[in-house]
Amino acid sequence: MQSQNTLLADFAKLANSAAGTFAGMTREARESARERMKEAMGGMDFVSREEFDTVKLMAQKAREENEALLARIEALEARLAGK
């Protein structure tokens, strides 16, 4: 009876070690994939949300100024055509 308990205890230790090893391999694979993704993404030219919003506001302001200047040009041309 004692030999069966030892066999079961050894099997339980083996299964526990295998589960720990598998969990470690999973964690290591996840970290490795994350690191590879960071390296791949690091070479690309991405902008932050703040930079994007700033440029968007600049473009909107430039568009408004362009429309105002166009209206002034049209008014001047109309005045010149009337002379």
C-alpha positions in Angstrom: 0.0 0.0 0.0 2.8 2.3 0.9 4.4 1.8 -2.6 1.1 2.9 -4.3 1.1 6.1 -2.2 4.7 6.9 -3.2 3.8 6.2 -6.8 0.8 8.5 -6.7 2.9 11.2 -4.9 5.6 11.0 -7.5 3.0 11.2 -10.3 1.4 14.2 -8.6 4.8 15.9 -8.3 5.5 15.2 -11.9 2.2 16.6 -13.0 2.7 19.6 -10.8 6.1 20.2 -12.3 4.8 19.8 -15.8 2.0 22.3 -15.2 4.5 24.8 -13.8 6.9 24.3 -16.7 4.0 24.7 -19.2 2.8 27.9 -17.4 6.4 29.3 -17.6 6.7 28.4 -21.3 3.4 30.2 -21.9 4.4 33.3 -20.0 7.8 33.3 -21.8 6.1 32.9 -25.3 3.7 35.8 -24.5 6.5 38.1 -23.4 8.6 37.2 -26.4 5.6 37.9 -28.8 5.0 41.2 -27.0 8.6 42.2 -27.4 8.7 41.3 -31.1 5.5 43.3 -31.6 7.0 46.3 -29.9 10.1 46.1 -32.1 8.0 45.8 -35.2 5.8 48.7 -34.2 8.7 50.8 -33.1 10.0 51.1 -36.6 6.7 52.5 -37.9 5.9 56.2 -37.8 2.9 56.5 -35.5 1.7 59.7 -33.9 0.1 60.2 -30.5 -3.5 61.2 -30.2 -2.4 64.6 -28.9 -0.3 65.2 -32.0 -3.1 64.1 -34.3 -5.6 66.4 -32.6 -3.2 69.3 -32.8 -2.6 68.9 -36.5 -6.4 68.4 -37.0 -7.0 71.8 -35.4 -4.3 73.4 -37.4 -5.8 72.1 -40.6 -9.3 73.3 -39.6 -7.9 76.8 -38.8 -6.1 76.9 -42.1 -9.2 75.9 -44.0 -11.2 78.7 -42.2 -8.5 81.2 -43.1 -8.5 80.0 -46.7 -12.2 80.5 -46.9 -12.0 84.0 -45.5 -9.2 84.9 -47.9 -11.2 83.5 -50.8 -14.2 85.7 -49.8 -11.9 88.8 -49.7 -10.5 88.0 -53.1 -14.0 87.5 -54.6 -15.1 90.8 -53.1 -12.0 92.6 -54.5 -12.5 91.1 -57.9 -16.2 92.1 -57.8 -15.2 95.6 -56.9 -12.6 95.7 -59.8 -15.1 94.3 -62.2 -17.6 97.1 -61.2 -15.1 99.9 -62.0 
